[in-house]
Amino acid sequence: MGLLESAITGRKGRNSHAHVVAELGSAIVAGRIPEGSLLPGDTDLSARFGVSRTVLREAMKTLAAKRLVEPKAKVGTRVVDRSKWNFFDADVLGWRCESGLDFEFIEHLAEMRMALEPAAAAAAARRATNDDIVQLYAVAARFDDLDHTPETIAKVDLEFHLAIARMSGNPFMRSASAIVEAALAISFQLSSPAASPEKIDEVATNHLRIAHAIASRNPEKAIQAMRHVIEVGKTRIRASIAATPAASSETG
């Protein structure tokens, strides 16, 4: 299940392996298990989660692949420093979102989108097939619906941006899509444009501008249009965070 779908439905994988990975991973990312600390031994963790050692070992392999932990012979499994975590991983990003949102995280997320998505839009303007463009217009048209809920508009938004990543012809763009999905999951939760007809109209217009630029084979206009969409989204999320009492007390 994707990050946005999890945010919308609240459902998460709950087999034994997924449960152990989610419990330990979220605790590490939230800082409840500190960086540099050693995890309890296999016997203790197996008892805590009620799983076999085989399940536990597989869970540790998954966490190691996300670069959250590192097993050391005769030492144990140590939590890795935050600077080495794989924030391109959808689970790690999801746990980071769950641990609390702040201006710095929103800014970092927007910086990565600015580095990737305008380039994807420019590549799509150069490489998209006519069928690709027809399909992109079909998705863009679905923004223009005053009956949108936060859930429905978020799904259209994700479909639109993933289509551009695919149309870019660059497999790295599609692989980095968790960053886009994280931003849209945050938007869904905090500041959905479905809140008013004016915002729905604005989002529809802004995304249609991207589609027009790609269809006209104009990479520079595609870059500018994508940058504008990302900046508008970031501003909306920052305003929502600033309006919360916790944020006001922290910045005041």
DRENVODREN-140949 format. One line per 5 residues: number of its first residue (from 1); for each residue x, y, z of N, C-alpha, C, O. Coordinates in steps of 0.05 Angstrom, whole numbers. Example, Ala and Ser with C-alpha at 12.3 -4.5 7.8 and 13.67 -1.06 7.14 Angstrom:
<pts>
1> 264:-114:156:246:-90:156:264:-66:156:285:-66:169 | 257:-45:142:273:-21:143:258:1:157:268:23:161 $
</pts>
This chain:
<pts>
1> 17:-24:0:0:0:0:18:25:0:37:26:15 | 11:45:-17:27:69:-19:23:87:5:5:84:21 | 41:107:7:40:125:29:15:142:30:3:145:51 | 7:152:6:-18:167:5:-42:150:12:-60:159:27 | -44:126:2:-66:108:7:-68:102:37:-89:101:49 $
6> -44:99:50:-44:94:79:-55:118:94:-69:115:114 | -47:142:85:-56:166:98:-86:169:96:-100:178:114 | -97:162:72:-126:165:67:-142:144:83:-162:151:95 | -133:119:82:-149:98:93:-143:92:122:-159:81:137 | -118:99:130:-109:92:157:-101:63:161:-93:55:182 $
11> -103:48:138:-96:19:140:-66:16:134:-54:30:118 | -54:-3:148:-26:-10:144:-23:-40:144:-40:-55:154 | -1:-49:132:5:-77:132:7:-88:160:20:-76:177 | -6:-110:166:-7:-120:193:0:-149:196:-7:-162:215 | 15:-161:177:26:-188:182:48:-185:202:57:-162:208 $
16> 58:-207:212:78:-206:234:103:-190:225:113:-174:241 | 113:-195:201:137:-182:192:132:-152:190:148:-136:200 | 110:-144:177:103:-115:174:100:-102:201:107:-79:204 | 88:-116:220:83:-104:246:109:-98:260:113:-76:271 | 128:-117:260:154:-112:273:169:-90:259:180:-72:273 $
21> 170:-90:233:184:-69:218:172:-41:224:186:-22:229 | 145:-40:224:132:-14:229:136:-4:257:141:20:262 | 134:-22:277:137:-14:304:165:-4:310:169:17:322 | 185:-19:301:213:-11:306:221:13:288:234:31:298 | 213:12:263:220:33:245:209:60:254:223:80:254 $
26> 184:61:261:171:86:269:183:96:295:186:120:299 | 190:78:313:203:85:339:230:97:334:238:116:348 | 245:86:315:272:97:309:270:125:296:283:143:305 | 252:127:276:250:153:262:239:175:280:247:198:278 | 221:167:299:210:187:317:229:194:340:224:212:356 $
31> 251:178:343:271:183:364:265:170:390:279:174:410 | 244:153:390:238:138:415:259:117:420:264:109:443 | 272:107:399:296:90:401:318:108:390:319:112:366 | 337:117:406:356:137:398:377:127:377:383:103:377 | 386:145:361:408:139:343:432:130:359:438:140:380 $
36> 446:110:348:470:99:362:465:79:383:483:66:393 | 439:75:391:433:56:412:432:27:401:428:23:377 | 436:8:419:433:-20:411:405:-29:416:393:-24:437 | 394:-44:397:368:-56:401:370:-79:420:391:-91:423 | 348:-86:434:349:-110:451:356:-135:435:353:-134:410 $
41> 364:-156:448:372:-180:435:348:-194:422:325:-187:427 | 354:-215:405:333:-229:391:312:-242:410:288:-241:404 | 322:-253:432:304:-266:451:283:-246:462:260:-252:463 | 293:-223:470:275:-202:481:255:-192:460:232:-189:466 | 265:-187:436:248:-176:415:227:-196:406:204:-189:401 $
46> 236:-221:404:217:-243:396:195:-245:416:171:-248:409 | 201:-243:442:181:-245:463:163:-220:462:139:-222:466 | 175:-197:458:160:-172:458:138:-172:436:116:-163:441 | 146:-181:412:128:-180:390:113:-206:385:94:-207:369 | 120:-226:400:107:-252:397:111:-265:370:93:-276:358 $
51> 136:-262:360:142:-273:333:166:-292:336:181:-291:355 | 170:-309:315:193:-327:315:218:-312:308:218:-289:299 | 240:-324:314:266:-312:307:269:-308:277:283:-290:268 | 257:-326:262:259:-324:233:245:-298:223:256:-283:207 | 221:-293:234:207:-268:227:223:-244:236:225:-224:222 $
56> 234:-245:260:250:-223:270:274:-217:253:280:-194:247 | 288:-238:245:312:-235:228:305:-222:201:319:-204:192 | 282:-230:190:273:-218:164:266:-188:168:271:-172:151 | 254:-182:191:247:-154:197:273:-137:200:274:-115:191 | 293:-149:213:318:-134:216:332:-130:189:344:-109:184 $
61> 329:-149:171:341:-146:144:327:-123:130:339:-107:116 | 300:-121:133:285:-100:121:294:-72:131:297:-54:116 | 296:-70:158:305:-45:170:333:-38:162:340:-14:159 | 350:-58:159:378:-53:150:378:-43:121:394:-26:114 | 361:-54:105:359:-45:77:350:-16:75:357:-2:56 $
66> 335:-7:95:326:21:95:347:38:109:344:63:111 | 369:26:117:392:39:130:385:52:157:396:72:164 | 366:39:171:360:48:197:376:34:219:381:46:240 | 383:9:214:399:-6:233:422:-20:219:422:-23:194 | 441:-28:235:464:-42:224:473:-64:244:480:-58:267 $
71> 472:-89:235:480:-111:253:511:-112:255:524:-109:234 | 521:-117:278:550:-120:282:555:-145:297:544:-151:318 | 574:-161:287:581:-186:300:591:-181:328:608:-163:332 | 582:-197:347:590:-196:375:582:-170:389:590:-166:412 | 568:-153:375:560:-127:387:529:-126:389:518:-120:410 $
76> 516:-131:367:487:-130:366:478:-112:343:494:-105:325 | 453:-105:343:442:-88:321:440:-60:331:425:-54:350 | 454:-42:318:456:-14:327:439:4:308:438:0:284 | 426:24:320:411:43:305:431:62:291:449:73:304 | 427:66:265:446:81:249:440:111:252:417:119:258 $
81> 460:128:249:457:157:250:437:166:229:437:156:207 | 421:186:236:400:196:218:410:205:191:396:202:171 | 435:215:190:445:224:165:448:202:144:452:208:120 | 447:177:153:450:154:134:424:141:127:424:122:111 | 402:150:139:376:137:133:368:141:104:375:161:92 $
86> 353:123:93:345:125:65:317:139:64:297:126:66 | 318:165:61:293:180:61:278:178:34:256:189:31 | 290:165:15:275:159:-10:257:135:-6:240:130:-23 | 261:120:15:244:97:21:216:106:31:214:123:48 | 195:95:19:168:104:25:161:100:55:148:117:67 $
91> 170:78:67:164:74:95:178:94:113:166:105:131 | 203:99:107:219:118:123:206:146:121:203:160:141 | 198:154:97:185:180:94:158:180:109:151:200:122 | 143:158:107:118:157:122:121:159:151:106:174:164 | 141:145:163:146:147:191:155:175:199:149:185:221 $
96> 171:188:181:179:215:187:155:234:188:154:252:205 | 136:230:169:112:247:170:96:242:195:86:261:207 | 94:217:203:78:210:227:91:221:253:77:226:272 | 117:225:252:131:234:277:127:264:283:135:274:304 | 115:278:264:110:307:268:121:324:246:143:319:236 $
101> 106:344:237:114:360:215:124:387:225:114:398:244 | 144:398:212:155:423:219:164:438:193:165:426:172 | 170:463:196:177:479:173:202:468:158:203:468:134 | 222:459:174:246:450:161:241:425:144:252:423:122 | 225:406:154:219:382:139:204:389:113:210:379:92 $
106> 184:407:115:169:416:92:188:429:71:185:424:47 | 206:445:81:225:458:63:243:438:49:248:440:25 | 253:418:64:271:398:52:255:382:31:266:375:10 | 231:375:37:214:360:18:210:376:-7:212:365:-29 | 204:401:-4:199:418:-27:225:422:-44:224:423:-68 $
111> 248:424:-30:273:426:-45:278:402:-63:287:405:-85 | 272:378:-52:276:354:-68:256:353:-92:263:345:-114 | 231:361:-87:212:362:-109:221:382:-130:219:377:-154 | 232:405:-121:241:425:-140:265:415:-157:268:422:-180 | 281:397:-145:304:386:-159:296:365:-179:309:362:-200 $
116> 274:351:-174:266:328:-190:244:333:-210:246:327:-233 | 222:344:-199:197:345:-216:198:365:-239:188:358:-261 | 210:389:-236:213:406:-260:230:392:-282:224:395:-306 | 250:378:-273:266:363:-293:250:341:-307:253:336:-330 | 233:328:-291:216:307:-303:196:320:-323:191:308:-344 $
121> 185:343:-316:166:356:-334:180:365:-360:169:362:-382 | 205:374:-357:220:382:-381:226:358:-399:224:359:-423 | 234:336:-386:239:311:-401:214:301:-415:214:291:-437 | 191:303:-401:165:295:-412:159:312:-437:148:302:-456 | 165:338:-436:160:356:-459:176:347:-483:167:351:-506 $
126> 199:335:-478:216:326:-500:209:298:-510:212:292:-534 | 200:281:-491:198:252:-498:170:241:-499:166:219:-510 | 150:254:-488:123:243:-486:112:236:-514:116:252:-533 | 98:214:-516:84:207:-540:58:222:-541:49:233:-521 | 45:222:-565:19:235:-567:-1:221:-549:-18:235:-537 $
131> 0:195:-547:-18:180:-528:-13:189:-499:-32:191:-484 | 12:192:-492:19:202:-465:5:228:-459:-7:232:-438 | 6:246:-478:-5:273:-474:-35:272:-472:-47:286:-456 | -48:256:-488:-77:252:-487:-85:242:-459:-104:252:-447 | -70:223:-449:-76:212:-423:-71:232:-401:-86:233:-381 $
136> -50:249:-404:-44:269:-384:-67:290:-383:-75:298:-361 | -77:298:-406:-100:316:-407:-124:304:-393:-140:318:-380 | -128:278:-397:-151:265:-385:-150:266:-355:-170:270:-341 | -125:262:-344:-122:264:-315:-126:292:-306:-140:298:-286 | -113:312:-320:-116:340:-313:-145:349:-312:-152:365:-295 $
141> -161:339:-330:-189:347:-332:-204:339:-306:-224:351:-299 | -195:318:-293:-209:308:-269:-204:325:-244:-218:322:-224 | -185:344:-246:-182:363:-224:-207:381:-222:-215:389:-200 | -219:387:-245:-240:407:-247:-267:395:-239:-284:390:-256 | -270:392:-213:-294:379:-202:-299:391:-174:-285:385:-155 $
146> -320:407:-172:-325:421:-147:-335:402:-125:-337:410:-102 | -341:377:-132:-349:357:-112:-325:342:-101:-329:323:-86 | -301:350:-108:-278:336:-97:-277:336:-67:-284:356:-54 | -269:314:-56:-262:312:-27:-232:312:-25:-218:309:-45 | -221:316:-1:-192:315:2:-180:288:-9:-159:288:-21 $
151> -195:266:-5:-186:240:-15:-185:239:-45:-165:231:-57 | -206:248:-58:-208:244:-87:-188:263:-102:-176:255:-121 | -185:287:-92:-167:306:-106:-138:297:-101:-121:302:-119 | -132:286:-78:-104:276:-73:-97:253:-92:-75:252:-101 | -116:236:-97:-111:213:-115:-107:223:-144:-89:212:-157 $
156> -122:242:-152:-118:253:-179:-91:267:-181:-77:264:-201 | -84:282:-160:-59:296:-159:-35:276:-162:-17:281:-177 | -37:255:-146:-15:235:-148:-14:222:-175:8:219:-186 | -37:215:-186:-37:203:-213:-25:221:-234:-10:212:-251 | -30:247:-232:-19:267:-251:11:268:-249:25:267:-269 $
161> 22:270:-225:51:273:-221:65:247:-228:87:247:-239 | 53:224:-222:66:199:-229:66:195:-259:84:183:-270 | 45:205:-272:44:203:-302:67:219:-314:79:209:-334 | 73:242:-303:95:258:-314:122:244:-309:140:244:-326 | 125:232:-285:149:217:-279:153:195:-300:175:190:-309 $
166> 131:181:-306:133:159:-326:139:170:-353:155:159:-368 | 125:192:-361:129:204:-387:157:215:-392:166:218:-414 | 171:221:-370:198:232:-372:217:212:-385:237:219:-397 | 210:186:-384:227:165:-395:251:159:-378:268:143:-386 | 253:171:-355:276:168:-337:267:150:-313:251:159:-297 $
171> 277:126:-311:269:108:-290:275:118:-262:262:111:-243 | 295:136:-259:302:147:-233:280:165:-223:275:167:-199 | 267:179:-242:245:197:-233:222:181:-221:212:188:-200 | 215:158:-233:193:142:-222:201:130:-195:185:127:-177 | 227:123:-193:236:110:-168:236:130:-144:234:122:-121 $
176> 237:156:-150:238:176:-129:210:187:-123:207:207:-110 | 189:173:-133:162:183:-130:152:183:-101:132:196:-96 | 165:169:-83:157:170:-55:157:198:-44:142:205:-26 | 176:214:-54:178:242:-44:152:257:-52:141:272:-36 | 143:254:-77:119:266:-86:95:256:-69:78:272:-61 $
181> 94:231:-65:72:219:-50:71:229:-21:50:233:-10 | 95:232:-9:96:243:18:85:271:19:69:278:37 | 92:288:0:82:315:-1:52:316:-4:39:332:9 | 41:298:-21:13:298:-25:-2:287:-1:-25:295:5 | 10:268:13:-2:257:37:-4:278:58:-24:280:73 $
186> 17:295:60:17:317:80:-5:337:72:-20:347:89 | -6:343:46:-27:362:37:-55:352:42:-72:367:51 | -59:326:38:-85:314:43:-93:317:73:-116:323:79 | -73:313:90:-79:314:119:-82:343:130:-98:347:148 | -67:362:119:-65:388:131:-80:410:115:-92:428:128 $
191> -78:410:89:-86:434:74:-97:427:47:-87:438:27 | -116:409:45:-126:400:19:-138:423:4:-153:439:15 | -132:425:-22:-145:446:-39:-175:441:-42:-189:458:-52 | -185:418:-34:-213:412:-35:-229:429:-15:-254:427:-14 | -215:444:1:-229:460:22:-247:482:10:-265:490:24 $
196> -242:490:-15:-259:511:-26:-260:509:-56:-241:499:-68 | -281:518:-69:-283:518:-98:-260:534:-111:-250:527:-132 | -252:556:-98:-231:573:-109:-204:558:-110:-190:560:-129 | -199:542:-89:-174:527:-89:-174:504:-108:-154:498:-121 | -197:491:-112:-200:470:-132:-195:482:-159:-180:470:-175 $
201> -206:505:-165:-202:518:-191:-173:525:-195:-162:522:-217 | -160:535:-174:-132:542:-176:-115:518:-182:-97:519:-200 | -119:496:-168:-104:472:-173:-109:461:-201:-90:453:-215 | -134:461:-210:-140:452:-237:-126:469:-258:-114:458:-277 | -126:495:-254:-113:513:-274:-83:509:-274:-71:508:-295 $
206> -71:507:-251:-42:504:-249:-32:478:-261:-12:478:-275 | -47:456:-257:-39:431:-269:-44:430:-299:-29:417:-314 | -66:443:-307:-71:444:-336:-49:460:-350:-42:454:-373 | -37:480:-337:-15:495:-348:9:477:-353:23:480:-373 | 14:458:-335:36:439:-338:30:421:-363:48:417:-380 $
211> 5:411:-365:-2:394:-388:1:409:-414:11:398:-434 | -7:435:-415:-4:451:-439:25:454:-447:32:452:-470 | 42:459:-427:71:463:-433:83:438:-444:99:439:-463 | 76:415:-433:86:389:-443:76:384:-471:91:375:-488 | 50:389:-475:38:384:-501:50:402:-523:52:394:-546 $
216> 58:426:-515:70:445:-535:100:440:-539:113:454:-554 | 110:419:-525:138:411:-527:157:434:-519:178:439:-531 | 149:448:-497:165:470:-487:176:464:-460:163:469:-440 | 201:453:-459:212:445:-433:214:468:-413:209:463:-389 | 221:492:-422:224:514:-403:198:522:-390:197:527:-366 $
221> 176:523:-406:150:529:-394:141:506:-375:128:511:-355 | 147:482:-382:141:459:-365:155:461:-338:143:456:-318 | 180:469:-339:195:474:-314:181:495:-297:177:491:-273 | 175:518:-309:163:540:-294:136:532:-283:130:539:-260 | 120:519:-298:93:511:-289:95:491:-266:79:493:-247 $
226> 113:472:-268:117:453:-246:127:466:-221:118:460:-199 | 146:484:-224:157:499:-201:135:514:-186:134:515:-162 | 117:526:-202:95:541:-190:77:523:-174:69:531:-152 | 70:500:-184:53:481:-170:65:473:-143:52:472:-123 | 91:467:-144:105:458:-119:106:481:-99:101:476:-75 $
231> 111:505:-108:113:528:-90:86:534:-78:85:540:-54 | 65:532:-93:38:537:-82:31:517:-61:21:523:-40 | 37:491:-67:32:470:-47:48:474:-22:37:470:0 | 73:481:-24:90:485:0:79:509:16:78:507:41 | 71:530:3:61:554:18:35:547:32:31:556:55 $
236> 18:531:20:-7:524:32:-2:507:57:-15:510:78 | 17:487:55:23:470:78:36:486:101:29:482:124 | 55:504:94:68:520:114:47:537:129:49:540:154 | 29:549:114:8:565:127:-9:549:146:-17:559:168 | -15:524:139:-31:507:156:-16:500:182:-27:501:203 $
241> 11:494:179:27:488:203:29:512:221:27:510:245 | 33:536:209:36:561:224:10:567:240:11:581:260 | -12:558:230:-38:565:242:-44:547:266:-63:552:281 | -28:525:270:-33:507:293:-22:520:318:-2:533:317 | -35:515:341:-25:527:367:3:519:373:19:535:383 $
246> 10:493:368:37:484:375:58:499:359:78:507:370 | 53:503:333:72:517:316:74:546:325:96:558:325 | 52:558:332:52:586:341:69:590:366:84:610:368 | 66:571:385:82:573:410:111:569:405:128:580:419 | 118:551:385:146:546:380:159:569:366:183:574:371 $
251> 145:583:349:157:605:334:154:632:347:167:651:339 | 137:633:367:130:659:380:148:665:401:146:686:414 $
</pts>
